Amino acid sequence: RWIELQKKGLPPKEIGRLLEEEYPLIQRLERAGSLFKSLPSRYKQGEWFSLKSLKVRVYHPTSQELKVVGNFTLFTDEHFHAIRQAYIQLEKAFVDQNTNKVELAKDHLSQTLTQAYSLLAGKTIQHAHEKQLNYPTFNQLKAETLYVHYPWIPLLITIYSIGAALLLISYRNQWLFGHTLAMSIIIIAILCHTALLLFRSYILERPPVSNMFETVIYVPWIATCAAFLLPSFRRNALAILAACITSIGLLIILEVTDLNQNLDQVQAVLDSQFWLLIHVLMVVGSYGIFILGAILGHFYLGMFIVQKSETTTMKQLSSMILQAMYGGTVLLVTGTILGGIWAAESWGRFWDWDPKESWAFISSCFYLIWIHAYRFHRIASFGLAIGAVGGLLMISFTWYGVNYILGTGLHSYGFGSGGEFYYYAFL
C-alpha cells in the first residue's frame, strides 16, 4: 500500500496520514500477538502489548521509509530499545537453533524486562477518590508465579479425600491412631486451603469473593474452619467428615466446570474493601455453615432410616445442625442488612426487591421459621434435619440460581450462564 501511494506522487505527510487511517498503529500493535504481553501501553491505561509488537514498522514522512516503531510503552526510551535488541537476539538464537545462545538470550531479555519494570512496580495506574489501582510489586508477581505454577485445587481435593477416608475408617473401627493421622492430614489441607486464599488476596489486594470461582473456594474453607472452631463440632468426627465432604464436592465442581479462574481486577461496583469484608464475606460465609448443616442433616436422616429411632449420636448431630442454623442465620441476616446499607450508598436505595435481595430474604425467612418451629416444639430433631436439607436448596438458588438461571437484577457483575442441567439434577 505504501508503494502504491508513492507511485501516485502523493506528498509524504499525506501518505503518512492515509496509512494511519487505513492501518492504525494501535490496532497493529494489538494484533501483533497475544503471547508475552509484557509491554505496558502509553496510549491506553491497563493495556499490554506482545513482545512481537517490537517489530511493527511505521512510515516516516521525513525519510519516506518504513522503520521500526518508536517507544510506545511506559518504559524509558533506553529501556525500550534495550528490550527490543534483547528480543531480536532471542529470535535469532531460536532461528539458528543454538541452545546455549537461546538460554543466554532468554536470561538477558528477562533481566532487561525486570530492570524496565522496576520503575513501574507498585506505582499507581489509576486514581480516583479514596481509590487507586497499582501495578503489582515484584513480591506480588512472585506470589502469582507460585499461585499459577502449582495445581492447588487437585492437591486440595487429594488431601481432603485422604483425610476424609482415614477419618471414616477410624470412626467406624474406633482406631485412635488413624483418627489422629486423619486430623493431621485435614489440618494440612486447611493450611494449604488458607494459603490459596491468602495468595489470591495478596495478589489482588482484596478479599477473594468477587466472583463465583472465588466464592466456591471460600465457602468450603469456612465450612472446615467452622467444624474445627465450634465447640460441639470439634468433639464429633462426623462434623469434620461433613466439612471434608463439603470441600471435596465444591472443589471438584471447580475442576469439572469452566468457571473463570483469572486473577481479574474487582468490578467497580464492588470496589470497596470495607463492604467486601463485612457484607460479602458474611453472606457467602453463611453458605459454608449452611452446607455443613445440610450434610449433617443427611447424616441424621440416613441414620434414622437404619436405626428407626434416635440414638445418642443422632442427638449430637441434631445439636450440631441447630448450631449450624444459628451461626449461618446470624451471618446471613446481618450480612443482608449490611448489604442494604451498601446498596443505599451505591444505588441510592436500601431495598428494591432485586432477585438477589429477594432470595436472600427468602432464605433468611426459611431458616428463621425452621428455628422458631424447633424452639417452640412444633418440630423435633427429624424435622430439624429436614429443614437443614431444605435450607440448602434455598441457599443454592440464592448463591447460584439467581446469577446463572435468572440472570436479572442489579447484581449483574456476578452473572454467568450454563450448568442448568447439573443444578436441576442436584436439586
C-alpha positions as CSV (number, residue, x, y, z in Angstrom):
1,R,0.0,0.0,0.0
2,W,2.9,2.3,0.8
3,I,4.4,1.7,-2.6
4,E,1.1,2.3,-4.3
5,L,0.7,5.7,-2.6
6,Q,4.2,6.7,-3.5
7,K,3.6,5.9,-7.2
8,K,0.6,8.2,-7.1
9,G,3.0,11.0,-6.3
10,L,1.3,12.0,-3.0
11,P,3.2,14.2,-0.5
12,P,4.9,12.2,2.3
13,K,2.7,13.7,5.0
14,E,-0.4,12.7,3.0
15,I,1.0,9.2,2.6
16,G,1.6,9.0,6.4
17,R,-2.0,10.2,7.1
18,L,-3.6,7.8,4.8
19,L,-1.6,4.8,6.1
20,E,-2.5,5.7,9.7
21,E,-6.2,5.9,8.7
22,E,-6.2,2.6,6.9
23,Y,-3.8,0.8,9.3
24,P,-3.9,2.5,12.7
25,L,-0.8,1.9,14.8
26,I,-2.7,0.9,17.9
27,Q,-4.6,-1.9,16.1
28,R,-1.4,-3.2,14.5
29,L,0.3,-3.3,17.9
30,E,-2.7,-5.1,19.4
31,R,-2.7,-7.7,16.5
32,A,1.0,-8.4,16.8
33,G,0.2,-11.3,19.1
34,S,-1.3,-12.4,22.4
35,L,1.7,-14.1,23.8
36,F,4.4,-12.5,26.0
37,K,2.3,-9.4,26.7
38,S,4.9,-7.6,28.8
39,L,4.9,-4.1,27.3
40,P,2.6,-1.6,29.0
41,S,0.9,0.8,26.6
42,R,1.4,4.5,26.9
43,Y,-1.8,5.1,24.9
44,K,-4.3,3.2,27.0
45,Q,-4.2,2.5,30.7
46,G,-4.1,-1.1,31.6
47,E,-3.3,-2.3,28.1
48,W,-0.3,-4.5,27.4
49,F,1.3,-5.4,24.1
50,S,3.2,-8.6,23.0
51,L,6.9,-8.6,22.5
52,K,6.2,-9.3,18.8
53,S,4.9,-5.7,18.6
54,L,8.5,-4.5,18.9
55,K,8.9,-5.4,15.2
56,V,6.0,-3.4,13.9
57,R,7.0,-0.9,11.2
58,V,5.7,2.6,10.6
59,Y,6.1,5.1,7.8
60,H,8.3,8.1,8.4
61,P,7.5,11.1,6.1
62,T,10.9,12.7,6.7
63,S,12.9,9.8,5.3
64,Q,10.0,8.4,3.3
65,E,10.8,4.9,4.5
66,L,9.3,2.2,6.7
67,K,11.1,2.0,10.1
68,V,10.6,0.1,13.3
69,V,8.1,1.7,15.6
70,G,9.3,4.1,18.3
71,N,8.7,3.8,22.0
72,F,5.0,3.0,22.5
73,T,5.4,1.8,26.1
74,L,5.6,3.4,29.6
75,F,9.3,2.4,29.8
76,T,12.1,4.8,29.2
77,D,13.5,5.1,25.6
78,E,16.7,3.5,26.9
79,H,14.9,0.5,28.4
80,F,12.6,0.2,25.3
81,H,15.5,-0.1,22.9
82,A,17.4,-2.5,25.2
83,I,14.3,-4.7,25.3
84,R,13.9,-4.7,21.5
85,Q,17.5,-5.6,21.0
86,A,17.3,-8.4,23.6
87,Y,14.1,-9.8,21.9
88,I,15.7,-9.7,18.4
89,Q,18.7,-11.6,19.8
90,L,16.4,-14.2,21.2
91,E,14.5,-14.6,18.0
92,K,17.8,-15.0,16.1
93,A,19.1,-17.6,18.6
94,F,15.9,-19.6,18.0
95,V,16.2,-19.4,14.3
96,D,19.9,-20.5,14.5
97,Q,18.8,-23.4,16.8
98,N,21.7,-22.6,19.1
99,T,20.6,-23.9,22.6
100,N,23.3,-22.0,24.5
101,K,22.6,-18.7,22.8
102,V,18.8,-19.2,23.4
103,E,19.4,-19.7,27.1
104,L,21.7,-16.6,27.3
105,A,19.3,-14.5,25.3
106,K,16.3,-15.6,27.5
107,D,18.2,-14.6,30.6
108,H,19.2,-11.3,29.1
109,L,15.7,-10.4,28.0
110,S,14.3,-11.4,31.4
111,Q,16.9,-9.1,33.1
112,T,16.1,-6.3,30.7
113,L,12.4,-6.5,31.3
114,T,12.9,-6.7,35.0
115,Q,15.0,-3.5,35.0
116,A,12.5,-1.7,32.9
117,Y,9.5,-2.8,35.1
118,S,11.3,-1.8,38.3
119,L,10.4,1.8,37.6
120,L,6.6,0.9,37.4
121,A,6.4,-1.7,40.2
122,G,3.9,-0.6,42.9
123,K,3.2,2.7,41.1
124,T,-0.4,3.9,40.6
125,I,-2.1,3.2,37.3
126,Q,-5.5,4.9,38.0
127,H,-6.5,7.1,40.9
128,A,-10.0,8.2,42.0
129,H,-11.5,9.5,45.2
130,E,-10.1,7.3,48.0
131,K,-9.3,4.5,45.5
132,Q,-6.4,3.6,43.3
133,L,-5.2,0.8,41.1
134,N,-1.5,0.0,41.2
135,Y,0.9,-2.0,39.2
136,P,1.8,-5.2,41.1
137,T,5.0,-5.2,43.1
138,F,7.8,-7.8,42.5
139,N,6.6,-9.7,45.6
140,Q,3.1,-9.9,44.2
141,L,4.5,-11.2,40.9
142,K,6.4,-13.8,42.8
143,A,3.3,-14.8,44.7
144,E,1.4,-15.0,41.4
145,T,4.1,-17.3,40.0
146,L,3.7,-19.7,42.9
147,Y,0.0,-19.5,42.6
148,V,-0.2,-20.4,38.9
149,H,2.6,-23.0,38.8
150,Y,1.0,-25.5,41.3
151,P,-2.2,-27.4,40.9
152,W,-3.8,-26.1,44.1
153,I,-7.3,-27.4,43.5
154,P,-6.4,-31.0,42.6
155,L,-3.9,-31.0,45.6
156,L,-6.6,-29.9,48.0
157,I,-9.1,-32.5,46.7
158,T,-6.5,-35.2,47.2
159,I,-5.5,-34.2,50.7
160,Y,-9.1,-33.7,51.8
161,S,-10.1,-37.1,50.3
162,I,-7.3,-38.9,52.1
163,G,-8.1,-37.2,55.4
164,A,-11.8,-38.0,55.0
165,A,-11.2,-41.7,54.1
166,L,-9.0,-42.1,57.1
167,L,-11.4,-40.3,59.4
168,L,-14.3,-42.5,58.3
169,I,-12.2,-45.7,58.7
170,S,-11.0,-44.7,62.2
171,Y,-14.6,-43.6,63.2
172,R,-16.0,-47.0,62.2
173,N,-13.3,-49.1,63.8
174,Q,-12.5,-46.9,66.8
175,W,-8.9,-46.6,65.6
176,L,-7.3,-43.9,67.7
177,F,-4.0,-43.6,65.7
178,G,-6.0,-43.4,62.5
179,H,-8.1,-40.6,63.9
180,T,-5.0,-38.6,64.9
181,L,-3.4,-39.2,61.5
182,A,-6.7,-38.2,59.7
183,M,-7.0,-35.0,61.7
184,S,-3.4,-34.1,61.0
185,I,-3.9,-34.6,57.2
186,I,-7.1,-32.5,57.3
187,I,-5.3,-29.7,59.2
188,I,-2.6,-29.8,56.4
189,A,-5.4,-29.4,53.9
190,I,-6.9,-26.5,55.7
191,L,-3.4,-24.8,55.8
192,C,-3.0,-25.3,52.1
193,H,-6.6,-24.0,51.5
194,T,-5.8,-21.0,53.6
195,A,-2.6,-20.4,51.6
196,L,-4.6,-20.5,48.4
197,L,-7.0,-17.8,49.6
198,L,-4.1,-15.7,51.0
199,F,-2.3,-15.8,47.7
200,R,-5.3,-14.5,45.8
201,S,-5.9,-11.8,48.4
202,Y,-2.3,-10.7,48.4
203,I,-2.0,-10.7,44.6
204,L,-5.3,-8.9,44.0
205,E,-5.2,-6.7,47.2
206,R,-8.8,-7.6,48.1
207,P,-10.9,-10.4,49.7
208,P,-11.2,-13.3,47.4
209,V,-15.0,-13.3,47.0
210,S,-15.8,-11.1,44.0
211,N,-16.8,-13.9,41.5
212,M,-18.3,-17.4,41.5
213,F,-14.9,-19.1,41.3
214,E,-13.6,-17.4,44.4
215,T,-16.7,-18.0,46.4
216,V,-16.6,-21.7,45.6
217,I,-13.1,-21.7,47.1
218,Y,-14.0,-19.6,50.1
219,V,-17.3,-21.5,51.1
220,P,-15.6,-24.9,51.9
221,W,-12.9,-23.1,53.8
222,I,-15.5,-21.5,56.0
223,A,-17.1,-25.0,56.5
224,T,-13.9,-26.6,57.6
225,C,-13.0,-23.8,59.9
226,A,-16.4,-23.9,61.5
227,A,-16.1,-27.6,62.0
228,F,-12.8,-27.1,63.9
229,L,-13.8,-24.0,65.8
230,L,-17.3,-24.6,67.1
231,P,-17.0,-26.4,70.4
232,S,-19.7,-29.1,69.8
233,F,-18.5,-29.6,66.2
234,R,-14.9,-30.4,67.0
235,R,-15.9,-33.0,69.6
236,N,-17.6,-35.1,66.9
237,A,-15.7,-36.6,64.0
238,L,-18.9,-36.6,61.8
239,A,-18.7,-32.8,61.7
240,I,-15.2,-32.8,60.4
241,L,-16.2,-35.5,57.9
242,A,-19.1,-33.3,56.8
243,A,-16.7,-30.4,56.3
244,C,-14.4,-32.6,54.2
245,I,-17.3,-33.7,52.0
246,T,-18.2,-30.0,51.6
247,S,-14.7,-29.2,50.5
248,I,-14.3,-32.2,48.2
249,G,-17.6,-31.7,46.5
250,L,-17.2,-28.0,45.8
251,L,-13.6,-28.2,44.7
252,I,-14.5,-31.0,42.3
253,I,-17.1,-28.6,40.8
254,L,-14.3,-26.2,40.2
255,E,-12.3,-28.8,38.4
256,V,-15.1,-30.0,36.1
257,T,-16.6,-26.7,35.2
258,D,-15.2,-23.7,33.3
259,L,-15.6,-21.0,35.9
260,N,-13.4,-18.0,35.3
261,Q,-10.2,-18.6,37.3
262,N,-8.4,-15.5,36.1
263,L,-6.9,-13.0,38.6
264,D,-9.2,-10.2,37.4
265,Q,-9.5,-6.8,39.0
266,V,-12.6,-6.2,41.0
267,Q,-15.7,-4.8,39.3
268,A,-16.2,-1.1,40.0
269,V,-19.4,-1.7,41.9
270,L,-17.6,-4.0,44.3
271,D,-14.6,-1.7,44.7
272,S,-14.9,-1.3,48.5
273,Q,-12.6,-3.2,50.8
274,F,-14.8,-2.3,53.8
275,W,-18.0,-3.6,52.3
276,L,-16.4,-6.7,50.7
277,L,-15.0,-7.6,54.1
278,I,-18.2,-7.2,56.2
279,H,-21.0,-7.8,53.7
280,V,-19.8,-10.3,51.1
281,L,-17.6,-12.3,53.5
282,M,-20.5,-12.6,56.0
283,V,-23.2,-13.6,53.4
284,V,-21.0,-16.0,51.5
285,G,-19.6,-17.4,54.7
286,S,-23.1,-18.3,55.8
287,Y,-23.4,-20.6,52.8
288,G,-20.5,-22.7,54.1
289,I,-22.1,-23.2,57.5
290,F,-25.5,-23.9,56.0
291,I,-23.9,-26.6,53.7
292,L,-22.2,-28.1,56.6
293,G,-25.5,-28.3,58.5
294,A,-27.2,-29.8,55.5
295,I,-24.7,-32.6,55.2
296,L,-25.1,-33.3,58.9
297,G,-28.9,-33.4,58.2
298,H,-28.3,-36.0,55.6
299,F,-26.2,-38.0,58.1
300,Y,-29.1,-37.8,60.6
301,L,-31.7,-38.9,58.1
302,G,-29.5,-41.7,56.9
303,M,-29.1,-43.0,60.4
304,F,-32.8,-42.6,61.1
305,I,-33.6,-44.9,58.1
306,V,-31.2,-47.5,59.5
307,Q,-31.8,-47.1,63.3
308,K,-35.6,-46.4,63.2
309,S,-35.2,-44.4,66.4
310,E,-33.0,-41.6,67.7
311,T,-29.6,-42.7,69.1
312,T,-27.0,-40.7,71.2
313,T,-25.0,-39.9,68.0
314,M,-28.1,-38.7,66.3
315,K,-28.9,-36.4,69.2
316,Q,-25.4,-34.9,68.9
317,L,-26.0,-34.4,65.2
318,S,-29.2,-32.7,65.9
319,S,-27.4,-30.3,68.3
320,M,-24.8,-29.5,65.7
321,I,-27.4,-29.0,63.0
322,L,-29.2,-26.4,65.2
323,Q,-25.9,-24.6,65.9
324,A,-25.2,-24.5,62.2
325,M,-28.6,-23.0,61.6
326,Y,-27.9,-20.4,64.3
327,G,-24.5,-19.5,63.0
328,G,-25.5,-19.3,59.4
329,T,-28.6,-17.3,60.0
330,V,-26.8,-14.7,62.1
331,L,-24.3,-14.3,59.3
332,L,-26.9,-14.2,56.5
333,V,-29.4,-11.8,58.2
334,T,-26.7,-9.5,59.4
335,G,-24.8,-9.5,56.1
336,T,-28.1,-8.9,54.2
337,I,-28.9,-5.9,56.3
338,L,-25.4,-4.5,55.8
339,G,-25.7,-5.2,52.1
340,G,-28.8,-2.9,52.2
341,I,-26.7,-0.1,53.7
342,W,-24.1,-0.7,50.9
343,A,-26.9,-0.6,48.3
344,A,-28.0,2.8,49.8
345,E,-24.5,4.1,49.3
346,S,-24.0,2.7,45.8
347,W,-27.5,2.8,44.3
348,G,-29.4,5.3,46.5
349,R,-31.8,2.8,48.0
350,F,-31.7,0.3,50.8
351,W,-34.0,-2.3,49.3
352,D,-35.6,-2.8,45.9
353,W,-36.6,-6.5,45.8
354,D,-33.8,-7.2,43.4
355,P,-33.8,-11.0,42.8
356,K,-30.6,-11.4,44.8
357,E,-32.1,-9.4,47.7
358,S,-35.4,-11.3,47.4
359,W,-33.8,-14.7,47.6
360,A,-31.5,-13.7,50.5
361,F,-34.8,-12.6,52.3
362,I,-36.5,-15.9,51.3
363,S,-33.6,-18.0,52.6
364,S,-33.4,-16.0,55.8
365,C,-37.1,-16.4,56.4
366,F,-36.9,-20.1,55.8
367,Y,-34.2,-20.7,58.4
368,L,-35.9,-18.3,60.9
369,I,-39.2,-20.2,60.5
370,W,-37.5,-23.6,61.0
371,I,-35.5,-22.4,64.0
372,H,-38.7,-20.9,65.7
373,A,-40.6,-24.1,64.9
374,Y,-38.0,-26.1,66.7
375,R,-37.7,-23.8,69.6
376,F,-41.5,-23.7,70.1
377,H,-41.6,-27.6,69.9
378,R,-43.5,-27.7,66.6
379,I,-40.9,-30.0,65.2
380,A,-38.2,-32.2,66.7
381,S,-34.8,-33.4,65.5
382,F,-36.1,-35.2,62.5
383,G,-37.9,-32.0,61.3
384,L,-34.7,-30.0,62.0
385,A,-32.7,-32.3,59.8
386,I,-35.3,-31.9,57.0
387,G,-35.1,-28.1,57.4
388,A,-31.3,-28.2,57.1
389,V,-31.6,-30.1,53.8
390,G,-34.4,-27.9,52.5
391,G,-32.5,-24.8,53.5
392,L,-29.6,-25.9,51.4
393,L,-31.8,-25.9,48.3
394,M,-32.9,-22.3,49.1
395,I,-29.3,-21.3,49.6
396,S,-28.2,-23.0,46.4
397,F,-30.6,-20.8,44.4
398,T,-29.6,-17.7,46.3
399,W,-26.0,-18.4,45.5
400,Y,-26.1,-20.0,42.0
401,G,-29.7,-19.9,40.7
402,V,-30.1,-16.1,40.8
403,N,-26.8,-15.5,38.9
404,Y,-26.8,-18.3,36.4
405,I,-30.5,-19.2,35.9
406,L,-32.5,-16.0,36.4
407,G,-29.7,-13.7,35.3
408,T,-31.6,-10.4,36.1
409,G,-31.2,-7.6,38.6
410,L,-28.6,-5.1,39.7
411,H,-26.1,-7.8,40.8
412,S,-25.2,-8.4,37.2
413,Y,-21.4,-8.4,38.0
414,G,-21.9,-11.9,39.3
415,F,-23.9,-13.3,36.4
416,G,-22.9,-16.3,34.3
417,S,-24.5,-19.0,32.2
418,G,-24.6,-22.7,31.9
419,G,-24.9,-25.7,34.2
420,E,-28.7,-25.7,34.5
421,F,-29.0,-29.5,33.9
422,Y,-26.5,-30.2,36.6
423,Y,-28.2,-27.8,39.0
424,Y,-31.6,-29.4,38.5
425,A,-30.0,-32.9,38.9
426,F,-28.5,-31.6,42.2
427,L,-32.0,-30.4,43.4
